[in-house]
Amino acid sequence: MRCKLVWVLVALFGLVALFGCASVPQSLTIMELRQQVWDTELAFAATMVRRDHDAFMSLVSDEAVFLSGEKSLRGKQQIAAAWKPFYSDKDAPFSWRPEQIEVLDSGRLAISTGPVFNNKGDKFAIFTSIWRQESPGVWHIIFDKGDDACH
């Protein structure tokens, strides 16, 4: 009887530990979430500098929509095809960097925005991107739009 009681207590303790840990959400502050998105945006921009189209696409959601002029690029396949030429030359045709990041209190969505520079370093556009947290610490871009910069 005592042996059964021990096993029941061990099993019960194991279940409490298992479900207790699984049900406790990782709670990060808004500042920590902003930093995650900032770092992801910097990594996204670095793909252009490194000329790494595959790394660029690894940060794009399968269902992403990029607004490109009058048309929309829908899904990873269209975005990959449209952006591939930007990665084909030895030198990057443009670069970008974040200036502002904001995250919803839920921690699920974020917005990033900042300048886009031509290959001479002149600002010619502003980008705005929406990011979705897919799993803890993993962000993918779901919407992107560039606009001409006001000089």
Buried (B, 14 or more C-beta within 10 A) or exposed (E): EEEEEEEEEEEEEEEEEEEEEEEEEEEBEEEEBBBBBBBBBEBBBBBBEEBEBEBBBEBBBEEBBBBBEEEEBEBBEBBBEEBEEBBEEEEBEBBBBBEEBEBEEEBEBBBBBBBBBEEEEEBBBBBBBBBBBEEEEEBBBBBBBBEEEEE
